[in-house]
Amino acid sequence: MEKYQDALEKARFQYDAAFHLLNVTYPLIKDPKLLVGILSNISISMENALDAILSYERQLRLVPHYSDNFQSKFNVFRYKSMRRNKIEPELIQSIEMVQSLLSLHRRSLIEFRREDRLILCDREFTTNQVTIPDIRSYLDASKSLLETATKIINRKE
């Protein structure tokens, strides 16, 4: 199995896990702290979908070498692959937002629940909230990225 096919399979698995957590587990438990786990699955799904696209295009020698970290993959995708494959900029904004929320979660001093939201505070006590509608939009963006990756790989095989 090629590296890009393996990455696409992992992306689908993480997407399915996030979808299940959001639509089955969260309504039963109703704990907003579960939203961070859903965000994490969405982030891993997006990263693997990016990796699938870039690995395939790297095999075709359409993109240069890149480091094996998220920021390097994201920059190569944004500047080389996005225009070629006609990917909408809203998808890039969703990827950046998911990454920034996870980064804020990692460095947040305080996080607490408020109704069905999770509030994250950083050192300067600026707050961000994670809500169900936001998570749904990120999940939709992840699905769109998966569909785009599948089209790119199947179009050229």
TINUDREN-731582 format. One line per field, with one value per residue (C-alpha): residue in three letters; x, y, z. Coordinates in pm, whole numbers. Each point is the difference from the previous one (the first is absolute). Example, Ala and Ser with C-alpha at 12.3 -4.5 7.8 and 13.67 -1.06 7.14 Angstrom:
TINUDREN-731582
code = c(ALA, SER)
X = c(1230, 137)
Y = c(-450, 344)
Z = c(780, -66)
This chain:
TINUDREN-731582
code = c(MET, GLU, LYS, TYR, GLN, ASP, ALA, LEU, GLU, LYS, ALA, ARG, PHE, GLN, TYR, ASP, ALA, ALA, PHE, HIS, LEU, LEU, ASN, VAL, THR, TYR, PRO, LEU, ILE, LYS, ASP, PRO, LYS, LEU, LEU, VAL, GLY, ILE, LEU, SER, ASN, ILE, SER, ILE, SER, MET, GLU, ASN, ALA, LEU, ASP, ALA, ILE, LEU, SER, TYR, GLU, ARG, GLN, LEU, ARG, LEU, VAL, PRO, HIS, TYR, SER, ASP, ASN, PHE, GLN, SER, LYS, PHE, ASN, VAL, PHE, ARG, TYR, LYS, SER, MET, ARG, ARG, ASN, LYS, ILE, GLU, PRO, GLU, LEU, ILE, GLN, SER, ILE, GLU, MET, VAL, GLN, SER, LEU, LEU, SER, LEU, HIS, ARG, ARG, SER, LEU, ILE, GLU, PHE, ARG, ARG, GLU, ASP, ARG, LEU, ILE, LEU, CYS, ASP, ARG, GLU, PHE, THR, THR, ASN, GLN, VAL, THR, ILE, PRO, ASP, ILE, ARG, SER, TYR, LEU, ASP, ALA, SER, LYS, SER, LEU, LEU, GLU, THR, ALA, THR, LYS, ILE, ILE, ASN, ARG, LYS, GLU)
X = c(0, 131, 71, -274, -260, 96, -24, -342, -122, 122, -172, -330, 34, 58, -287, -233, 114, -68, -338, -98, 116, -196, -321, -26, 218, -34, -384, 6, 267, -49, 343, 162, 347, -64, 14, 379, 25, -223, 218, 307, -148, -98, 352, 162, -242, 86, 373, -19, -208, 263, 269, -186, -25, 361, 136, -182, 117, 352, -3, -92, 273, -250, 106, 349, 128, -154, 64, -211, -174, -341, 111, 228, -272, -255, 222, 84, -368, -104, 256, 44, -298, -296, -6, 78, -293, -239, -58, -206, 170, -269, 147, 338, -164, -173, 327, 170, -285, 5, 376, -24, -273, 206, 306, -201, -126, 357, 118, -318, 17, -373, -275, -356, -348, -276, -323, 90, 324, 359, 177, 380, 209, 364, 258, -140, -352, -125, -270, -104, -296, -52, -362, -192, -79, 370, 96, -259, 144, 353, -128, -160, 330, 180, -247, 51, 377, -38, -219, 250, 289, -192, -76, 363, 134, -265, 16, 365, 26)
Y = c(0, 342, 262, 230, -278, -85, 368, 31, -309, 142, 331, -179, -198, 316, 177, -292, 9, 374, -41, -277, 196, 307, -168, -302, 36, 374, 2, -283, 143, 375, 86, 295, -131, -268, 278, 19, -370, 56, 294, -218, -269, 264, 142, -341, -72, 329, -55, -350, 127, 269, -266, -220, 283, 108, -356, -65, 327, -62, -336, 188, 257, 287, 123, 36, -193, 105, -75, -251, 255, 156, 357, -105, -215, 276, 264, -221, -83, 364, 139, -284, -233, 223, 203, -297, -200, 299, -41, 273, 229, -68, -347, 150, 227, -299, -191, 300, 49, -365, 19, 327, -137, -310, 215, 222, -310, -125, 329, 104, 44, -19, -177, -33, -90, 247, -172, -191, 190, -44, 326, 14, 275, 74, 179, 345, -130, 50, -255, -217, -229, -333, -60, -276, 207, 85, -365, -96, 254, -135, -354, 110, 159, -324, -194, 245, -42, -380, 16, 231, -232, -298, 188, 105, -349, -175, 260, -64, -375)
Z = c(0, -96, 265, -129, 10, 356, 101, -165, 183, 333, -79, -66, 324, 207, -175, 80, 363, 26, -169, 241, 304, -108, -109, 230, 309, 69, 4, 256, 229, -58, 135, -184, 88, -262, -261, 32, -87, -301, -107, 36, -226, -256, 7, -50, -285, -171, 46, -149, -294, -64, 24, -251, -253, 47, -10, -325, -153, 130, -177, -321, 79, 11, 345, 153, 299, 329, 366, 186, 221, -33, -68, -286, -159, 43, -162, -299, -39, 25, -243, -250, 0, 83, -322, -222, 138, 32, 373, 166, 254, 262, 39, 88, 257, 160, 23, 159, 248, 111, 51, 193, 229, 77, 62, 234, 181, 51, 149, 179, 373, 56, -185, 118, -119, -56, -105, -318, -67, 109, 89, -32, 167, -69, 218, -81, 76, -351, -57, -291, -2, -166, -99, -174, -316, -34, 35, -264, -243, 60, -53, -329, -103, 83, -212, -286, 26, -3, -310, -168, 84, -137, -325, -41, 53, -213, -278, -70, 60)
